[in-house]
Protein backbone atom coordinates (compact mmCIF):
# COMPACT_ATOMS: atom_id res chain seq x y z
CA UNK A 1 0.00 0.00 0.00
CA UNK A 2 2.84 2.33 0.92
CA UNK A 3 4.68 1.52 -2.29
CA UNK A 4 1.53 2.16 -4.34
CA UNK A 5 1.15 5.57 -2.72
CA UNK A 6 4.79 6.40 -3.45
CA UNK A 7 4.32 5.39 -7.09
CA UNK A 8 1.30 7.70 -7.50
CA UNK A 9 3.22 10.53 -5.88
CA UNK A 10 6.11 9.93 -8.26
CA UNK A 11 3.72 10.04 -11.26
CA UNK A 12 2.28 13.35 -10.06
CA UNK A 13 5.72 14.88 -9.47
CA UNK A 14 6.94 13.79 -12.90
CA UNK A 15 3.87 14.97 -14.81
CA UNK A 16 3.06 18.15 -12.90
CA UNK A 17 5.59 20.30 -14.80
CA UNK A 18 4.21 18.98 -18.07
CA UNK A 19 0.65 19.75 -16.99
CA UNK A 20 1.65 23.28 -16.15
CA UNK A 21 3.70 23.88 -19.27
CA UNK A 22 1.76 22.18 -22.07
CA UNK A 23 -0.87 23.86 -24.26
CA UNK A 24 -0.39 27.58 -23.87
CA UNK A 25 -0.69 30.76 -25.92
CA UNK A 26 -3.93 29.76 -27.66
CA UNK A 27 -4.90 32.70 -29.89
CA UNK A 28 -7.81 33.07 -32.33
CA UNK A 29 -7.74 35.50 -35.26
CA UNK A 30 -10.55 36.15 -37.73
CA UNK A 31 -9.53 37.83 -41.00
CA UNK A 32 -11.48 39.90 -41.62
CA UNK A 33 -13.60 40.14 -38.48
CA UNK A 34 -16.06 42.39 -40.34
CA UNK A 35 -17.03 40.55 -43.52
CA UNK A 36 -19.13 41.80 -46.41
CA UNK A 37 -22.01 39.51 -47.26
CA UNK A 38 -20.95 36.81 -49.73
CA UNK A 39 -17.20 37.24 -49.20
CA UNK A 40 -14.69 34.84 -47.56
CA UNK A 41 -13.17 34.78 -44.10
CA UNK A 42 -10.25 32.87 -42.58
CA UNK A 43 -10.29 31.71 -38.95
CA UNK A 44 -6.79 31.04 -37.58
CA UNK A 45 -6.06 29.28 -34.29
CA UNK A 46 -2.47 29.32 -33.08
CA UNK A 47 -1.23 27.46 -29.99
CA UNK A 48 1.86 26.10 -28.30
CA UNK A 49 1.60 22.40 -27.31
CA UNK A 50 4.92 22.37 -25.42
CA UNK A 51 5.88 19.07 -27.12
CA UNK A 52 2.59 17.40 -26.12
CA UNK A 53 0.84 15.45 -28.91
CA UNK A 54 -2.28 17.00 -30.46
CA UNK A 55 -5.49 15.07 -29.94
CA UNK A 56 -7.94 17.36 -31.83
CA UNK A 57 -8.99 20.89 -32.73
CA UNK A 58 -12.69 21.70 -32.71
CA UNK A 59 -14.41 24.77 -34.18
CA UNK A 60 -17.75 26.11 -32.98
CA UNK A 61 -20.20 28.75 -34.16
CA UNK A 62 -22.00 29.56 -30.93
CA UNK A 63 -22.49 26.15 -29.28
CA UNK A 64 -22.64 24.23 -32.54
CA UNK A 65 -19.54 22.35 -33.70
CA UNK A 66 -19.02 22.66 -37.44
CA UNK A 67 -15.41 21.51 -38.04
CA UNK A 68 -13.03 19.08 -36.34
CA UNK A 69 -9.43 18.12 -37.01
CA UNK A 70 -8.16 14.85 -35.45
CA UNK A 71 -4.69 13.88 -36.72
CA UNK A 72 -4.97 10.20 -35.70
CA UNK A 73 -8.21 9.65 -37.61
CA UNK A 74 -8.66 9.09 -41.35
CA UNK A 75 -9.82 11.30 -42.79
CA UNK A 76 -8.46 13.74 -40.26
CA UNK A 77 -11.18 16.35 -40.92
CA UNK A 78 -14.90 16.24 -40.21
CA UNK A 79 -17.62 18.75 -41.11
CA UNK A 80 -20.89 19.07 -39.23
CA UNK A 81 -23.81 20.79 -41.02
CA UNK A 82 -24.56 24.39 -40.05
CA UNK A 83 -26.76 26.75 -42.08
CA UNK A 84 -24.67 29.30 -43.97
CA UNK A 85 -21.25 27.70 -43.29
CA UNK A 86 -19.27 26.55 -46.32
CA UNK A 87 -15.85 25.19 -45.29
CA UNK A 88 -13.09 25.03 -47.90
CA UNK A 89 -11.57 21.64 -46.97
CA UNK A 90 -8.54 22.08 -49.21
CA UNK A 91 -7.54 25.28 -47.38
CA UNK A 92 -8.47 24.12 -43.86
CA UNK A 93 -6.31 22.14 -41.41
CA UNK A 94 -5.26 21.99 -37.73
CA UNK A 95 -4.36 25.69 -37.73
CA UNK A 96 -7.09 27.37 -39.74
CA UNK A 97 -10.57 27.12 -41.25
CA UNK A 98 -11.48 28.96 -44.46
CA UNK A 99 -15.14 29.93 -44.89
CA UNK A 100 -16.53 30.75 -48.34
CA UNK A 101 -19.42 33.08 -49.17
CA UNK A 102 -20.38 33.93 -45.61
CA UNK A 103 -24.02 34.72 -44.81
CA UNK A 104 -25.77 36.75 -42.13
CA UNK A 105 -26.27 33.64 -39.98
CA UNK A 106 -22.52 33.61 -39.27
CA UNK A 107 -22.57 36.91 -37.36
CA UNK A 108 -21.71 35.99 -33.79
CA UNK A 109 -19.21 34.05 -31.69
CA UNK A 110 -16.66 31.57 -33.08
CA UNK A 111 -14.63 29.32 -30.79
CA UNK A 112 -11.44 27.33 -31.31
CA UNK A 113 -10.98 24.47 -28.81
CA UNK A 114 -7.63 22.66 -28.66
CA UNK A 115 -7.08 19.36 -26.79
CA UNK A 116 -3.78 17.51 -26.27
CA UNK A 117 -3.53 13.72 -26.38
CA UNK A 118 -2.93 11.23 -23.53
CA UNK A 119 -1.90 11.19 -20.83
CA UNK A 120 -2.88 14.77 -19.97
CA UNK A 121 -5.76 15.62 -22.35
CA UNK A 122 -5.41 19.33 -21.59
CA UNK A 123 -8.03 21.56 -23.21
CA UNK A 124 -8.10 25.29 -23.90
CA UNK A 125 -10.62 27.36 -25.85
CA UNK A 126 -10.71 30.95 -27.14
CA UNK A 127 -13.58 32.86 -28.75
CA UNK A 128 -14.03 35.85 -31.00
CA UNK A 129 -16.92 37.56 -32.81
CA UNK A 130 -17.50 37.90 -36.54
CA UNK A 131 -19.83 40.50 -38.05
CA UNK A 132 -21.34 40.06 -41.53
CA UNK A 133 -22.40 43.40 -43.05
CA UNK A 134 -23.92 45.14 -46.04
CA UNK A 135 -22.93 48.81 -46.24
CA UNK A 136 -25.08 51.54 -47.85
CA UNK A 137 -24.43 51.82 -51.57
CA UNK A 138 -24.53 55.63 -51.56
CA UNK A 139 -24.43 58.71 -49.33
CA UNK A 140 -27.45 59.72 -47.23
CA UNK A 141 -30.13 62.00 -48.72
CA UNK A 142 -31.03 65.30 -47.04
CA UNK A 143 -34.21 67.27 -47.87
CA UNK A 144 -35.33 70.58 -46.33
CA UNK A 145 -38.78 72.19 -46.45
CA UNK A 146 -37.42 75.51 -47.79
CA UNK A 147 -34.30 76.75 -49.53
CA UNK A 148 -33.84 79.85 -47.35
CA UNK A 149 -34.70 80.72 -43.74
CA UNK A 150 -35.18 83.75 -41.50
CA UNK A 151 -35.03 84.31 -37.75
CA UNK A 152 -38.13 82.80 -36.18
CA UNK A 153 -38.69 80.25 -38.97
CA UNK A 154 -38.95 76.55 -38.19
CA UNK A 155 -36.31 74.43 -39.92
CA UNK A 156 -37.90 71.17 -41.05
CA UNK A 157 -35.67 68.52 -42.63
CA UNK A 158 -35.59 64.80 -43.33
CA UNK A 159 -32.53 62.57 -43.75
CA UNK A 160 -32.50 58.99 -45.04
CA UNK A 161 -29.74 56.41 -45.49
CA UNK A 162 -29.97 53.54 -48.04
CA UNK A 163 -30.57 49.92 -46.91
CA UNK A 164 -27.77 48.30 -44.93
CA UNK A 165 -27.09 45.78 -42.20
CA UNK A 166 -26.65 46.82 -39.48
CA UNK A 167 -28.78 49.93 -39.95
CA UNK A 168 -27.02 53.29 -40.05
CA UNK A 169 -27.42 55.75 -37.17
CA UNK A 170 -28.17 59.32 -38.31
CA UNK A 171 -27.14 62.62 -36.69
CA UNK A 172 -28.00 66.23 -37.56
CA UNK A 173 -25.45 69.05 -37.24
CA UNK A 174 -26.25 72.75 -37.69
CA UNK A 175 -23.18 74.91 -38.35
CA UNK A 176 -21.01 72.01 -37.07
CA UNK A 177 -22.94 71.68 -33.79
CA UNK A 178 -25.05 68.63 -33.00
CA UNK A 179 -28.77 69.40 -32.83
CA UNK A 180 -31.65 67.19 -31.78
CA UNK A 181 -29.38 64.94 -29.70
CA UNK A 182 -32.35 63.04 -28.29
CA UNK A 183 -33.90 62.36 -31.70
CA UNK A 184 -33.93 58.61 -32.41
CA UNK A 185 -33.14 57.15 -35.81
CA UNK A 186 -36.08 55.22 -37.22
CA UNK A 187 -35.21 51.92 -38.87
CA UNK A 188 -37.36 50.30 -41.55
CA UNK A 189 -36.99 46.68 -42.67
CA UNK A 190 -36.63 45.80 -46.33
CA UNK A 191 -35.96 42.09 -46.95
CA UNK A 192 -32.85 41.30 -44.84
CA UNK A 193 -31.69 44.93 -44.63
CA UNK A 194 -32.80 48.15 -42.93
CA UNK A 195 -32.93 51.73 -44.19
CA UNK A 196 -32.68 54.61 -41.72
CA UNK A 197 -34.62 57.86 -41.36
CA UNK A 198 -34.34 60.91 -39.09
CA UNK A 199 -36.50 64.05 -39.04
CA UNK A 200 -35.74 67.50 -37.67
CA UNK A 201 -38.08 70.34 -36.59
CA UNK A 202 -36.10 73.21 -35.08
CA UNK A 203 -37.19 76.84 -34.40
CA UNK A 204 -34.43 79.18 -35.59
CA UNK A 205 -32.99 82.02 -33.51
CA UNK A 206 -30.25 84.57 -34.31
CA UNK A 207 -27.72 82.32 -32.55
CA UNK A 208 -28.35 79.60 -35.15
CA UNK A 209 -27.17 81.74 -38.06
CA UNK A 210 -23.54 81.85 -39.06
CA UNK A 211 -23.14 85.22 -40.76
CA UNK A 212 -25.77 85.29 -43.52
CA UNK A 213 -26.43 81.56 -43.85
CA UNK A 214 -26.98 78.26 -42.07
CA UNK A 215 -25.40 74.91 -42.94
CA UNK A 216 -27.25 71.71 -42.09
CA UNK A 217 -25.40 68.39 -42.21
CA UNK A 218 -26.64 64.81 -41.84
CA UNK A 219 -24.11 62.12 -40.85
CA UNK A 220 -24.73 58.38 -41.32
CA UNK A 221 -22.60 56.01 -39.19
CA UNK A 222 -22.33 52.26 -38.71
CA UNK A 223 -20.02 51.70 -35.74
CA UNK A 224 -16.43 52.41 -36.75
CA UNK A 225 -16.69 50.81 -40.18
CA UNK A 226 -18.77 53.35 -42.10
CA UNK A 227 -19.33 57.12 -42.07
CA UNK A 228 -20.78 59.34 -44.80
CA UNK A 229 -22.40 62.77 -44.72
CA UNK A 230 -24.37 65.22 -46.82
CA UNK A 231 -24.96 68.91 -46.22
CA UNK A 232 -26.94 71.87 -47.56
CA UNK A 233 -26.25 75.58 -47.10
CA UNK A 234 -29.21 77.96 -47.01
CA UNK A 235 -29.17 81.80 -46.94
CA UNK A 236 -30.74 83.95 -44.24
CA UNK A 237 -33.42 85.96 -46.05
CA UNK A 238 -33.24 88.86 -43.55
CA UNK A 239 -29.56 89.41 -44.36
CA UNK A 240 -30.03 90.07 -48.08
CA UNK A 241 -28.92 93.49 -49.39
CA UNK A 242 -31.92 95.89 -49.39
CA UNK A 243 -33.22 97.05 -52.76
CA UNK A 244 -32.74 100.85 -53.14
CA UNK A 245 -36.00 102.81 -53.30
CA UNK A 246 -36.76 104.31 -56.70
CA UNK A 247 -36.67 108.13 -56.80
CA UNK A 248 -39.80 109.49 -58.44
CA UNK A 249 -41.29 113.01 -58.95
CA UNK A 250 -44.87 114.09 -58.60
CA UNK A 251 -46.72 115.47 -61.65
CA UNK A 252 -47.17 118.85 -59.92
CA UNK A 253 -43.45 119.22 -59.35
CA UNK A 254 -42.72 118.28 -62.91
CA UNK A 255 -45.20 120.93 -64.22
CA UNK A 256 -43.58 123.62 -62.03
CA UNK A 257 -40.10 122.83 -63.40
CA UNK A 258 -41.33 122.93 -67.00
CA UNK A 259 -43.10 126.32 -66.41
CA UNK A 260 -39.99 127.77 -64.76
CA UNK A 261 -37.84 126.75 -67.73
CA UNK A 262 -40.23 128.41 -70.27
CA UNK A 263 -40.23 131.72 -68.36
CA UNK A 264 -36.44 131.77 -68.29
CA UNK A 265 -36.28 131.24 -72.03
CA UNK A 266 -38.75 134.12 -72.69
CA UNK A 267 -36.73 136.52 -70.51
CA UNK A 268 -33.59 135.54 -72.41
CA UNK A 269 -35.19 136.23 -75.79
CA UNK A 270 -36.55 139.61 -74.60
CA UNK A 271 -33.11 140.63 -73.36
CA UNK A 272 -31.54 139.80 -76.73
CA UNK A 273 -34.13 141.78 -78.74
CA UNK A 274 -33.75 144.95 -76.58
CA UNK A 275 -30.01 144.92 -76.83
DAPE-V640179 format. One record per run of one state. SS is the DSSP state (@ for helix, = for strand, . for the rest). FROM is the first residue (numbers start at 1). TO is the last residue. Records with the same first field share a line. If there is no record, write none. Layout:
SS=FROM-TO, FROM-TO
This chain:
.=1-1, 22-23, 32-33, 37-40, 49-53, 62-63, 70-76, 80-86, 88-88, 92-95, 100-103, 107-107, 117-122, 135-140, 145-147, 150-153, 166-168, 175-176, 180-185, 191-192, 204-205, 209-209, 211-212, 223-225, 240-250, 275-275
@=2-21, 89-91, 104-106, 206-208, 237-239, 251-274
==24-31, 34-36, 41-48, 54-61, 64-69, 77-79, 87-87, 96-99, 108-116, 123-134, 141-144, 148-149, 154-165, 169-174, 177-179, 186-190, 193-203, 210-210, 213-222, 226-236
